[in-house]
């Protein structure tokens, strides 16, 4: 595919009438970057109100250079993304190069060593970063493209983004959700091309992992595998589901064949949404919204 033919597509946009470009200095900009998609959200910090949501599908990219090229096009054509007046900018990276390290064992000098156990890192092309997870008392160590990070820093020279990882956002969001429950369900986030599974117990993270999905049977295979390892029963254990899956979709009905107690999760409790967001299913964009919990 020629780089010049690469295009992106806006598939959803919700804008609250209260959004005001004159007050960007009071807003947080949340950005979620994957290999095939890109989302952004804007939150007014004074009342944690979500004012803007946009979801883009990216083409089938084969390199970080192509990703930066398409993002450069998207940012150039966007009315807000290149503004430098945001109160804070938070960028979450979606990739499989991450590891969770207990805070008590984390040493900044060893940051690159933590990833060697489960990912190959090219230090000439990738930066290794860390993101603190307050609720799990852990540090998410992750890699991201050096050129992508340099490009984003160049877009916001006076307001460098806070970088985090999708796993950190999902863990923080799920643990916040779990705090108000008395039971211990299995939590599932269905992303595009990925499955995330989490479990919490006694306000502690018990399990987190992500799985690449190549065919639908992979969903059931991995869920059953994790449930078995956690001694959960597929007939009686509660499962909370977030992500890109509809209540009337074949995927959901297939889930229900194998797991009896499936219910959809909601939006983060501490965020506020106006009627403009009523058309967005509450279980969508949980990873994007949860970025706001990362400091």
C-alpha positions in Angstrom: 0.0 0.0 0.0 1.4 3.4 -0.9 1.8 5.7 2.0 0.0 8.5 0.1 -3.1 6.4 -0.1 -3.5 5.8 3.6 -6.7 7.2 5.0 -8.4 7.2 8.4 -12.2 7.2 9.1 -14.2 8.9 11.8 -16.8 6.3 13.0 -18.2 8.1 16.0 -18.3 11.7 17.3 -20.2 13.0 20.3 -19.8 16.6 21.4 -21.5 18.1 24.4 -23.1 21.5 23.9 -21.1 22.8 26.9 -17.8 22.2 25.1 -16.1 25.6 24.7 -12.8 26.1 22.8 -12.1 29.2 25.0 -11.7 26.9 28.0 -9.2 24.3 26.8 -7.0 25.3 29.7 -9.6 23.7 32.0 -9.8 20.5 30.1 -7.9 17.2 30.0 -7.3 15.7 26.6 -7.2 11.9 26.6 -5.7 10.0 23.6 -5.8 6.3 23.0 -3.5 5.0 20.2 -3.6 1.5 18.8 -2.2 -0.1 15.6 -5.6 0.1 13.9 -7.6 2.7 15.8 -7.4 6.0 17.6 -9.7 7.6 20.1 -9.8 10.9 22.0 -11.9 12.3 24.8 -12.0 15.7 26.5 -12.9 16.0 30.2 -13.7 19.2 32.1 -11.8 18.8 35.3 -14.0 20.9 37.6 -16.8 18.4 37.5 -15.3 15.4 35.6 -17.7 16.0 32.8 -17.0 14.3 29.4 -17.5 16.9 26.7 -16.1 15.2 23.6 -15.6 11.7 22.2 -14.2 10.8 18.8 -13.3 7.3 17.5 -11.3 6.8 14.3 -10.4 3.6 12.5 -7.0 3.6 10.9 -5.9 1.6 7.8 -3.8 -1.5 7.9 -0.5 0.0 8.8 2.8 -1.9 8.5 5.3 0.5 10.3 5.5 3.2 12.9 6.4 5.6 10.1 3.1 4.9 8.5 1.3 5.4 11.8 3.0 8.7 12.4 2.2 9.7 8.8 -1.5 9.0 9.2 -1.7 10.6 12.7 0.0 13.7 11.2 -2.7 13.9 8.6 -5.4 13.4 11.3 -3.9 16.0 13.7 -3.5 18.5 10.8 -7.1 18.3 9.8 -8.5 18.3 13.3 -9.7 21.6 14.9 -8.4 20.8 18.4 -5.7 18.1 18.5 -2.8 20.5 17.8 -3.9 23.0 20.4 -1.3 23.6 23.2 -3.6 25.1 25.8 -4.9 21.9 27.4 -4.6 21.6 31.2 -3.1 18.2 30.7 -2.6 15.7 27.9 -2.7 12.0 28.6 -1.7 9.5 25.9 -2.3 5.7 26.3 -0.5 3.2 24.1 -2.1 -0.1 23.0 0.4 -2.8 22.4 1.5 -6.1 23.9 4.9 -4.9 25.2 4.2 -4.3 28.9 4.6 -5.9 32.3 3.2 -5.2 35.8 5.8 -4.7 38.5 4.8 -4.4 42.2 5.6 -0.9 43.4 7.6 -2.3 46.3 9.9 -4.1 43.9 10.2 -1.4 41.2 13.6 0.2 40.6 13.9 2.9 38.0 17.4 1.8 37.1 16.1 -1.7 36.1 13.2 -0.5 34.0 14.4 -1.9 30.8 15.2 -5.3 32.4 11.5 -5.9 33.5 10.3 -6.1 29.9 13.0 -8.7 28.8 10.9 -11.5 30.2 8.0 -11.1 27.9 8.9 -8.8 25.0 11.7 -8.1 22.6 12.7 -4.4 22.8 14.9 -2.6 20.3 16.5 0.2 22.3 17.4 2.1 19.1 13.7 2.3 18.1 11.7 2.0 21.3 11.5 3.9 24.6 10.7 2.1 27.9 8.4 4.0 30.1 6.7 3.5 33.5 3.2 4.4 34.7 2.1 4.1 38.3 -1.1 2.4 39.1 -2.5 3.8 42.4 -5.1 1.2 43.1 -3.1 -1.9 42.3 0.1 -0.4 43.9 2.0 -1.5 40.8 4.0 0.1 38.1 3.1 -0.7 34.4 6.4 -0.8 32.5 5.8 -0.6 28.7 7.5 0.2 25.5 6.5 2.6 22.8 8.0 3.7 19.5 10.7 6.4 20.1 9.7 8.1 16.9 6.0 8.2 17.9 6.9 9.6 21.3 9.2 12.2 19.7 6.5 13.2 17.2 3.9 13.6 20.0 6.3 15.7 22.1 6.9 17.9 19.1 3.2 18.4 18.7 2.9 19.6 22.3 6.3 21.2 23.0 5.1 23.4 25.9 2.9 20.7 27.4 4.5 17.2 27.2 2.0 14.4 27.4 1.7 12.0 30.3 2.3 8.6 28.8 0.6 5.4 30.0 -0.5 2.0 28.7 -3.9 0.6 27.9 -3.3 -2.1 30.6 -2.7 0.5 33.3 -5.9 2.3 32.4 -8.0 -0.9 32.3 -6.6 -2.0 35.6 -7.3 1.3 37.3 -10.8 1.5 35.8 -11.7 -2.1 36.7 -10.4 -1.8 40.3 -12.3 1.4 40.8 -15.4 -0.4 39.5 -14.7 -3.4 41.7 -14.4 -1.3 44.9 -18.2 -1.0 45.1 -19.0 -4.7 44.6 -19.2 -7.3 47.3 -18.7 -10.2 44.9 -15.6 -11.1 42.8 -16.6 -11.3 39.1 -14.4 -11.9 36.2 -14.0 -8.7 34.2 -13.6 -8.8 30.4 -12.8 -6.0 28.0 -13.3 -6.9 24.3 -11.1 -4.6 22.2 -10.6 -4.6 18.5 -8.4 -7.7 17.8 -7.7 -8.2 21.6 -9.3 -9.7 24.6 -8.4 -8.4 28.1 -9.3 -10.4 31.2 -9.0 -9.1 34.8 -9.9 -10.3 38.3 -9.9 -8.5 41.6 -10.3 -9.8 45.2 -10.3 -7.8 48.4 -9.5 -4.6 46.6 -6.4 -6.2 45.1 -5.6 -7.1 41.5 -5.6 -10.9 41.2 -5.2 -11.3 37.5 -4.6 -9.3 34.3 -3.6 -10.4 30.8 -4.4 -9.6 27.2 -4.8 -12.1 24.3 -4.6 -11.7 20.6 -7.8 -12.8 18.9 -7.6 -14.5 15.4 -11.0 -16.2 15.4 -14.1 -16.1 17.5 -13.4 -19.4 19.2 -10.3 -17.8 20.8 -12.5 -15.7 23.0 -14.2 -18.7 24.6 -10.9 -20.6 24.8 -9.1 -17.9 26.7 -12.0 -17.1 29.0 -12.5 -20.7 29.9 -8.7 -21.1 30.5 -8.6 -18.1 32.9 -11.8 -19.1 34.7 -10.3 -22.6 35.3 -7.0 -21.2 36.6 -9.0 -18.9 39.1 -11.3 -21.8 40.2 -14.3 -19.9 38.8 -17.4 -21.8 37.6 -18.7 -20.9 34.1 -22.3 -21.6 35.3 -22.3 -19.6 38.5 -19.5 -17.1 38.4 -20.5 -13.5 37.5 -18.8 -12.0 34.4 -18.8 -8.2 33.7 -18.3 -7.3 30.0 -17.0 -4.1 28.5 -15.9 -3.3 25.0 -16.9 -3.4 21.3 -19.6 -5.9 21.5 -23.4 -5.3 21.2 -26.1 -6.7 23.3 -27.8 -8.2 20.3 -24.6 -9.3 18.5 -23.9 -12.9 17.6 -20.7 -12.6 19.8 -22.7 -11.8 22.9 -25.2 -14.7 22.3 -22.2 -17.0 21.8 -20.7 -15.8 25.1 -24.0 -16.5 26.8 -24.0 -20.1 25.6 -20.8 -20.8 27.6 -21.1 -18.4 30.5 -24.4 -18.0 32.2 -24.1 -14.9 34.3 -22.9 -12.2 31.8 -23.8 -8.6 32.3 -22.5 -5.4 30.8 -20.3 -3.0 32.8 -21.1 0.7 32.9 -19.2 3.9 32.5 -16.8 5.0 35.2 -18.8 6.2 38.2 -16.7 9.4 38.7 -17.3 10.7 35.2 -20.4 12.6 34.2 -22.1 12.3 30.8 -24.9 14.5 29.3 -27.8 13.3 27.3 -25.6 13.7 24.1 -23.8 10.5 25.1 -27.0 8.4 25.4 -26.5 7.0 22.0 -23.1 5.5 23.1 -23.5 2.1 24.8 -22.3 2.5 28.4 -19.9 -0.5 28.1 -18.0 1.0 25.2 -14.8 3.1 25.5 -14.0 1.9 29.0 -10.3 1.9 28.4 -10.4 5.4 26.9 -12.4 6.9 29.8 -10.2 5.1 32.4 -7.1 7.0 31.2 -8.3 9.9 33.4 -7.5 7.8 36.5 -3.8 7.8 35.6 -1.8 10.8 37.0 
